[in-house]
Amino acid sequence: MKHTEERPYANPEAAARKLVELAASVEAAQEDRIYIERINAPFLFKLKGSGSEFGAGLKHAIERGSLQLHESGTYVTLMPSSEDLLARK
């Protein structure tokens, strides 16, 4: 008996892939900066991901070298290796 629905972003790699897709679709502000709220809001409110899924996905994307998080935590930079994560669909 299953009591809950399967969450599409429960897997950190799936969440990371979606975050990289969102970052790639957003126009960078200055010096290739993508403000974190530009990927956070669509992930949480449009895609109905959770905060923990966002955090796990962001951590996975950073560890894989797809995104680089600024030390302030206010923006990310899309890295060249992000193409590898996008290609794995």
C-alpha positions as MATLAB code, in Angstrom:
seq = 'MKHTEERPYANPEAAARKLVELAASVEAAQEDRIYIERINAPFLFKLKGSGSEFGAGLKHAIERGSLQLHESGTYVTLMPSSEDLLARK';
ca = [
       0.000    0.000    0.000;
       1.464    3.310   -1.071;
       0.493    6.369    0.958;
       2.446    9.061   -0.826;
       3.097   10.028   -4.404;
       6.517    9.625   -5.952;
       8.387   12.952   -5.882;
      10.059   13.719   -9.228;
      12.963   15.624   -7.615;
      13.616   13.315   -4.669;
      16.697   12.070   -6.524;
      19.422   14.751   -6.152;
      20.642   14.167   -9.710;
      17.155   14.804  -11.132;
      16.838   17.948   -9.022;
      20.317   19.100  -10.098;
      19.470   18.517  -13.756;
      16.299   20.614  -13.406;
      18.184   23.397  -11.591;
      20.794   23.498  -14.351;
      18.000   23.610  -16.950;
      16.391   26.508  -15.098;
      19.728   28.321  -14.803;
      20.398   27.815  -18.510;
      17.000   29.282  -19.400;
      17.474   32.437  -17.298;
      19.264   35.481  -18.640;
      22.354   36.166  -16.552;
      22.504   39.553  -14.849;
      26.107   40.699  -14.902;
      29.320   38.747  -15.300;
      27.285   35.550  -15.896;
      25.608   35.817  -12.479;
      22.248   34.132  -12.071;
      20.510   35.258   -8.923;
      19.473   32.299   -6.809;
      15.846   33.398   -6.617;
      15.618   33.129  -10.409;
      15.987   29.345  -10.083;
      14.635   28.902   -6.558;
      11.148   30.348   -7.165;
      10.308   28.316  -10.289;
      11.629   25.139   -8.669;
       9.579   25.601   -5.508;
       6.383   27.162   -6.822;
       5.962   26.105  -10.458;
       7.526   22.653  -10.233;
       6.366   22.048   -6.631;
       9.772   20.904   -5.447;
      10.577   21.074   -1.749;
      13.247   23.121   -0.038;
      15.231   20.025    0.871;
      15.068   18.820   -2.759;
      16.290   22.232   -3.912;
      19.170   22.115   -1.421;
      20.161   18.569   -2.351;
      19.947   19.364   -6.068;
      21.998   22.529   -5.675;
      24.629   20.683   -3.644;
      24.786   17.912   -6.260;
      25.119   20.419   -9.126;
      27.931   22.215   -7.295;
      29.760   18.958   -6.517;
      29.483   17.897  -10.185;
      30.880   21.259  -11.287;
      27.733   22.315  -13.160;
      27.009   25.336  -10.977;
      29.259   27.504   -8.884;
      27.681   29.139   -5.840;
      29.070   32.502   -4.754;
      30.235   32.610   -1.142;
      27.394   35.027   -0.316;
      24.844   32.482   -1.537;
      23.002   35.106   -3.569;
      23.890   33.913   -7.038;
      25.215   31.000   -9.048;
      27.285   30.800  -12.203;
      26.584   28.225  -14.885;
      29.798   26.317  -15.532;
      30.886   24.781  -18.872;
      30.546   21.263  -17.437;
      26.797   21.834  -17.035;
      26.362   20.642  -20.609;
      27.242   17.106  -19.432;
      24.418   17.125  -16.893;
      21.942   18.503  -19.436;
      22.919   15.861  -21.983;
      22.026   12.979  -19.621;
      18.268   13.357  -20.024;
];
